[in-house]
Every structure is written in C-alpha cells, then in structure tokens.
Amino acid sequence: MIDQPDPRPFRALPDLTKPVRVFDFFCGCGGASAGLRAAGMEIALGLDNDPDAQRTFAANFPEATFVGEDIAGVPAAALDAVVDACRGHPLLFNACAPCQPFSRQRHGATPSGDERLGLLHHVLRFVRRYRPELIFAENVPGLREDGVGHGIFRQLLRTLDELGYSTSHRVVRSQDYGVPQRRSRLVLLASVLGPVDFPPPTHGAGAPNAEPPTVAEWIGALPAIAAGETHPVVPNHRAARLSPLNLRRIRATPPGGGWRDLPSDLLPASRQSGFNGFTDVYGRLKWDAPAPALTTRCISYSNGRFGHPEQDRAISVREAASLQTLPSSFVLTGNLNAQARQVGNAVPPLLAQHFGACLNRHLAGIVSDAARVSARVRA
C-alpha cells in the first residue's frame, strides 16, 4: 500500500495532562493494550487481521475501534476519524509486530522474502501522517542483529530520527519487571517531545524485589484440573488432552525435569540415537522459578517445558495467560489452539504497564518543566 503525499496539517500540541490514547497496531488479543490501560492510558484502536484475536480484543476493549485487516492494505488516512476523536489527547502508537520472522531468521529458518519482515515499515506511514507524541515497540532481540531483517531496525531508527523523534532502545529481561518468564525482549521507546528514559527494574539485584517472580506466585492458587478437563467456573482454565503414552511420560517427570529424566522405554523416538536438537521439551515447570518464554504452543506438553509442576497435564490456557500476566478477568475466545496462539503472541501486560507508566512520567515531567519556566518568566 503506497499512500499519497500527506495533505493533513500537523496535529496541534495536545493537553499533556489528559490521558494518553493508544493505537495498538498488530494488537493480537490485546496484551500490550491491557498493560497500557493498567498504566492509566485509554485504548482508542486495535488493528490486526487475526479474526480470533479480533473477537478477544473486542470483548476486552469494547470502547476501542477495531480494524480487522492486514496493515499493508490499510491507507493511513483510514484512521482520520479515530485520530480526530482523540483531539486534545496525546497519542501513543504501539507497534509490536509479529516476532516470528526475526526469531527464525537468526537460525536461518526464515526466507528473506517473508512478507512479515517489512510490517514495521507500514506503521511508519501512520507515524508520518499523525505524528503521535509517543511510540512503544516490543520484539525479539534478533530484530536489531546485524544481517537480520535486512537492517529493518536501523531503517526504523533512521526514519524516526528524520521525523524528529528521540529514541531509546535496549534488550530487557521480562522477569526483571515482574513477569514470571525468562523472556528477553527488545524494547523501543520514542518521543517527539524529548529524550525518554527506561523504567528501573522491579526485580533482581539492587531492585525492590531481589528474588525473581515465580510460577507459584502466578498460578499456584488456581484449582486443580485433569488433562482434557475444563474448569466449570474459572474462564479459560482448560487443559489439552494427553495421549496414554504422554500421560505415562509426565507421571515419570519430576518438577523442573524434562525428557532426559524419562526411562528408556518412554523416550520419544526423536530423542534417541544421539539427538542434539532442541532439548527443552516434555518438561515440567518449577514452582520456585520463572517459566521459560511462552510460545504459541504453550499448552502442549510435547512442545516445550509446559507441563504443570505437579498435576499430570500441560498448563491450561488460564495458567498460560497468568504466566503472561494477563488479568484473571481477561477472557480469550476461539478454540483451544487459537487461545494458546493468542497467549503466546501477546506482549506481557505487566511489562507494557511498566513502560506505559514510564511514558506517563515522561509527559508529566514535560508539564512540570514548562510550569517552572512559566513561573520564572512571570517572576
């Protein structure tokens, strides 16, 4: 989609004391939006072409407009009415594009022709037209590695600089911000109003909480269910079925253990004869440690260390959502696999909340500085 030259005048400077309005591109089920809303922001728009994610987003953010199309086919001008309805409010564009191309290409598995590699550039069409005050983006660290994505991240930074944005980016560990997962993410913050700092970690050495967040803290209180069972009261607390063989395997696996703990007669065929590939499968979580990074197969016992620490099943969708820090009131729609995919693709809301609060402090600091300058002038 190639837009015509932008005929719109620049937006007038908004009232920085009003709540930030969020435009969530590649919103998925709304993980980032949930976190930014918890930080006091208002969700104005979600955009995604996944129909399951659309239904989930609409159920949890009924106040927001939703565009259920591929961003590549959406003209920037299509959002004029939504932006106009936000007049007077600062805007934040959230651009957490699909991470799979950058995750896989690092290992040589994603072809350079993957259309998703250029999705971030489509966000820049909207940035050019509307000049949001703030930008937040989260992705895998591979996005900024040399040779990955053909310099997409460098081009993104260059364009933002040309448009007058101050940018800051670094790789953070999600567990350092209270997310009970060992999940490293590249975070980009941008502001057209001046430099913005990263929030200090909440967990780890020198932080308010020295110990990392644990699985037990986030799912330990959920009621027990069996493999293949759905809890009658707790939303989305449903576990996938296990075959008789996998049920024998998980019963033979200790908390925190994996396929290496299985007796020889239960070893998967793919893990025999000197296997040297991906090892963190057929495993159980540990109660007293963070979980591994959740994937779109996060409720499958055979596709990662996603076995419940003590119950003989994989974690349920609700447990996966909790480990992703989605609120207990957040309801996921679609079939079981669709729900798991949405959870695995989500930005952890707690991570987004910390960065949303940081951006709010950035705006408050600008208001405070302006007030001090005005006071000196009047004096």
Secondary structure, 3 states (H helix, E strand, C coil): CCCCCCCCCCCCCCCCCCCCEEEEECCCCCHHHHHHHHCCCEEEEEECCCHHHHHHHHHHCCCCEEECCCHHHCCHHHHHHHHHHCCCCCEEEEECCCCHHHHHHCCCCCCCCCHHHHHHHHHHHHHHHHCCCEEEEEECHHHHCCCCHHHHHHHHHHHHHHCCCEEEEEEEEHHHHCCCEECEEEEEEEECCCCCCCCCCCECCCCCECCCCCHHHHHCCCCCCCCCCECCCCCCCECCCCCHHHHHHHHCCCCCCCHHHCCHHHCCHHHCCCCCCCCCCCCECCCCCCEECCCCCCCCHHHCCCECCCCCCECCHHHHHHHCCCCCCCCCCCCHHHHHHHHHHCCCHHHHHHHHHHHHHHHHHHHHHHHHHHHHHHC
